[in-house]
Amino acid sequence: MAATTTHEVPDGSAAPSPAVAPPPGNPRFALFDSLRAIAVLSVLTFHVFAISGAINRPVIGDAAAMLGSQGPILFFVISGFLLYRPYVSARVRGAPAPRVARYARRRVLRIVPAYWLALTVLALFPGIVGAFSGDWWRYYFFLQLYSSHTLGGGIPVAWTLCVEASFYVLLPLWAIAMRRLLGPEPRAALRVELGALAVVAAGGVAVRGAAARNVVSDLLATTVLGQCTWLALGMALALTSVAMEHRDGDARAVRAVIEHSGLCWLGAAASFAALTAVVRPGGLFGIARALATTQPIAKTLAAVVLGVAVNALVVLPAIFGERAGGLPRRFLAAAPLAWLGLVSYGVYLWHLTVAELVGFSADPSHFSAHGLDLGRRTHHLETPILFGVTLAVTCAIAAASYYLVELPFLRRKER
């Protein structure tokens, strides 16, 4: 495919880059670019607070910890929605399903080149663990999540990429099964498949609940088996979106989202505040396992329900009534936020090491065969300064990664 600056899609909008262009024949949800930015800023904020020590402060530290947990969840919801919607749309329209080869090529070109670059460079300096060890194949092929010996090595945040890679493999299989089991009539299929996704989501809750009670390993809870709740949420939103597209008039709930997007985000803020009060750092998502013993089942369930509410209410205004106005949509339409979403993958891959190098001295004694020794702090930066410097440096690196490495590959997503 020839390189172009914009990519027209059926609804008349345009993608500013191949990175965010939907599969041919599918609409683009432009506000999702900024949702990615919100997700990556949440993760970056958590790591900055952890490195500066502000994570230990009451209230604000707990809020930062919860931001750190909700960032990956938001990424999972986005993936579930955007990747599954083309399958649902094709099924409802009676069109051929997206070809597996095309789907696989798009996924590989989207995540592999930038990840391999970051992993190799960071293994050279500052010397992150594992990439050049006998377990190199685990790190380069998104398998480090499945061994306690490699989980903390490589790029630590890449555990979510392992979950995503598993989801990429499973999604076409789910789509094929649903296509064979369900008819194209959207309303009947919607009810049945929403029920199936509810079962999947409940399975993820059960796995994480068992891990919180030390019945199963924390490792299992971090895999796609424990994170499928959020992916199923995104897929359910995709189903709803397609069903509303083929319905005469909008349902009452959808009209409420279109007309009152501000209430959605107020609800998300209230749910986040409740989540912060319910779950302390390390209590549910394994952010700081050393701080936790066991997690009461009631607290686990409350945190899951609140997490679903937070992410669904944040995402809904970007799905329905994209051009209907309202403060949330105006915020998501801001060009700087959209650009940050465009390069968010690079920000995600590089930000933690940048924050560590900025927040701690680069004294060679702090580097060992196992990489940067986070336990030895030689100076302390105020959290706002560390956040600003980390964001600026990481954005510069991410931009270089995107324009010089990712974009040439992304232009080949469609032949």
JOKAGI-V133436 format. One record per residue. N is the residue number from 0. RES is the residue in one letter. SS is DSSP state (@ for helix, = for strand, . for the rest). D_FIRST is the distance of its C-alpha to the first C-alpha in whole Angstrom. Layout:
n: [N	N]
res: [RES	RES]
ss: [SS	SS]
d_first: [D_FIRST	D_FIRST]
This chain:
n: [0	1	2	3	4	5	6	7	8	9	10	11	12	13	14	15	16	17	18	19	20	21	22	23	24	25	26	27	28	29	30	31	32	33	34	35	36	37	38	39	40	41	42	43	44	45	46	47	48	49	50	51	52	53	54	55	56	57	58	59	60	61	62	63	64	65	66	67	68	69	70	71	72	73	74	75	76	77	78	79	80	81	82	83	84	85	86	87	88	89	90	91	92	93	94	95	96	97	98	99	100	101	102	103	104	105	106	107	108	109	110	111	112	113	114	115	116	117	118	119	120	121	122	123	124	125	126	127	128	129	130	131	132	133	134	135	136	137	138	139	140	141	142	143	144	145	146	147	148	149	150	151	152	153	154	155	156	157	158	159	160	161	162	163	164	165	166	167	168	169	170	171	172	173	174	175	176	177	178	179	180	181	182	183	184	185	186	187	188	189	190	191	192	193	194	195	196	197	198	199	200	201	202	203	204	205	206	207	208	209	210	211	212	213	214	215	216	217	218	219	220	221	222	223	224	225	226	227	228	229	230	231	232	233	234	235	236	237	238	239	240	241	242	243	244	245	246	247	248	249	250	251	252	253	254	255	256	257	258	259	260	261	262	263	264	265	266	267	268	269	270	271	272	273	274	275	276	277	278	279	280	281	282	283	284	285	286	287	288	289	290	291	292	293	294	295	296	297	298	299	300	301	302	303	304	305	306	307	308	309	310	311	312	313	314	315	316	317	318	319	320	321	322	323	324	325	326	327	328	329	330	331	332	333	334	335	336	337	338	339	340	341	342	343	344	345	346	347	348	349	350	351	352	353	354	355	356	357	358	359	360	361	362	363	364	365	366	367	368	369	370	371	372	373	374	375	376	377	378	379	380	381	382	383	384	385	386	387	388	389	390	391	392	393	394	395	396	397	398	399	400	401	402	403	404	405	406	407	408	409	410	411	412	413	414]
res: [M	A	A	T	T	T	H	E	V	P	D	G	S	A	A	P	S	P	A	V	A	P	P	P	G	N	P	R	F	A	L	F	D	S	L	R	A	I	A	V	L	S	V	L	T	F	H	V	F	A	I	S	G	A	I	N	R	P	V	I	G	D	A	A	A	M	L	G	S	Q	G	P	I	L	F	F	V	I	S	G	F	L	L	Y	R	P	Y	V	S	A	R	V	R	G	A	P	A	P	R	V	A	R	Y	A	R	R	R	V	L	R	I	V	P	A	Y	W	L	A	L	T	V	L	A	L	F	P	G	I	V	G	A	F	S	G	D	W	W	R	Y	Y	F	F	L	Q	L	Y	S	S	H	T	L	G	G	G	I	P	V	A	W	T	L	C	V	E	A	S	F	Y	V	L	L	P	L	W	A	I	A	M	R	R	L	L	G	P	E	P	R	A	A	L	R	V	E	L	G	A	L	A	V	V	A	A	G	G	V	A	V	R	G	A	A	A	R	N	V	V	S	D	L	L	A	T	T	V	L	G	Q	C	T	W	L	A	L	G	M	A	L	A	L	T	S	V	A	M	E	H	R	D	G	D	A	R	A	V	R	A	V	I	E	H	S	G	L	C	W	L	G	A	A	A	S	F	A	A	L	T	A	V	V	R	P	G	G	L	F	G	I	A	R	A	L	A	T	T	Q	P	I	A	K	T	L	A	A	V	V	L	G	V	A	V	N	A	L	V	V	L	P	A	I	F	G	E	R	A	G	G	L	P	R	R	F	L	A	A	A	P	L	A	W	L	G	L	V	S	Y	G	V	Y	L	W	H	L	T	V	A	E	L	V	G	F	S	A	D	P	S	H	F	S	A	H	G	L	D	L	G	R	R	T	H	H	L	E	T	P	I	L	F	G	V	T	L	A	V	T	C	A	I	A	A	A	S	Y	Y	L	V	E	L	P	F	L	R	R	K	E	R]
ss: [.	.	.	.	.	.	=	=	.	.	.	.	.	=	=	.	.	@	@	@	.	.	.	.	.	.	.	.	.	.	.	@	@	@	@	@	@	@	@	@	@	@	@	@	@	@	@	@	@	@	@	@	.	@	@	@	.	.	.	@	@	@	@	@	@	@	@	@	@	@	@	@	@	@	@	@	@	@	@	@	@	@	@	@	@	@	@	@	@	@	@	@	@	.	.	.	.	.	.	@	@	@	@	@	@	@	@	@	@	@	@	@	@	@	@	@	@	@	@	@	@	@	@	@	.	.	.	.	.	.	.	.	.	.	.	@	@	@	@	@	.	.	.	@	@	@	.	.	.	.	.	.	.	.	.	@	@	@	@	@	@	@	@	@	@	@	@	@	@	@	@	@	@	@	@	@	@	@	@	@	@	.	.	.	.	@	@	@	@	@	@	@	@	@	@	@	@	@	@	@	@	@	@	@	@	@	@	@	@	@	@	@	.	.	.	.	.	@	@	@	@	@	.	@	@	@	@	@	@	@	@	@	@	@	@	@	@	@	@	@	@	@	@	@	@	.	.	.	.	.	.	@	@	@	@	@	@	@	@	.	@	@	@	@	@	@	@	@	@	@	@	@	@	@	@	@	@	@	.	.	.	.	.	.	.	.	.	.	@	@	@	.	.	.	.	.	@	@	@	@	@	@	@	@	@	@	@	@	@	@	@	@	@	@	@	@	@	@	@	.	.	.	.	.	.	.	@	@	@	@	@	@	.	.	@	@	@	@	@	@	@	@	.	@	@	@	@	@	@	@	@	@	@	@	@	@	@	@	@	.	.	.	.	@	@	@	=	=	.	.	=	=	.	.	.	.	.	.	.	.	.	.	@	@	@	@	@	@	@	@	@	@	@	@	@	@	@	@	@	@	@	@	@	@	@	@	@	@	@	@	.	.	.	.	.]
d_first: [0	4	6	9	12	13	11	14	15	18	21	20	19	16	15	15	13	10	14	15	13	14	13	12	15	17	19	18	22	22	25	24	22	26	27	26	27	31	30	30	32	35	34	34	38	39	39	40	43	44	44	46	48	48	47	50	52	53	50	48	47	47	45	42	43	42	39	38	38	36	33	32	33	31	28	29	29	26	24	26	25	22	21	24	23	20	23	25	24	23	26	28	26	27	23	22	21	18	17	19	16	13	16	17	13	13	16	17	14	15	19	20	18	20	23	24	24	26	28	29	30	32	34	34	36	37	38	37	38	37	33	35	38	38	36	33	31	32	31	28	27	28	32	34	35	37	40	42	42	38	38	39	37	34	32	35	32	30	32	30	27	29	30	26	25	28	27	23	25	28	26	24	28	29	27	28	31	31	30	32	35	35	34	32	34	33	37	38	35	35	39	38	35	36	40	38	36	39	40	37	38	42	41	39	42	45	43	43	47	48	46	48	51	51	51	47	46	44	41	41	40	37	35	33	37	38	35	34	36	33	30	32	33	29	29	32	31	28	30	32	29	28	32	32	29	31	35	37	37	37	39	42	40	37	39	40	37	36	39	40	37	40	42	39	39	43	43	40	42	46	44	43	46	48	46	47	50	50	48	49	47	46	48	45	41	43	42	45	47	50	51	51	53	53	51	53	51	52	50	47	47	48	45	42	43	43	40	38	40	39	35	35	37	34	31	33	32	29	28	31	31	28	30	33	34	37	37	35	32	33	33	29	28	29	26	28	28	24	23	25	23	20	21	24	23	24	27	28	27	29	32	35	35	35	38	40	40	40	43	45	46	44	47	47	49	47	45	46	44	43	41	42	46	45	49	50	50	51	50	49	47	47	45	43	43	41	39	38	38	36	33	33	32	30	28	28	27	24	23	22	21	18	17	18	17	15	13	11	11	10	7	6	8	6	5]
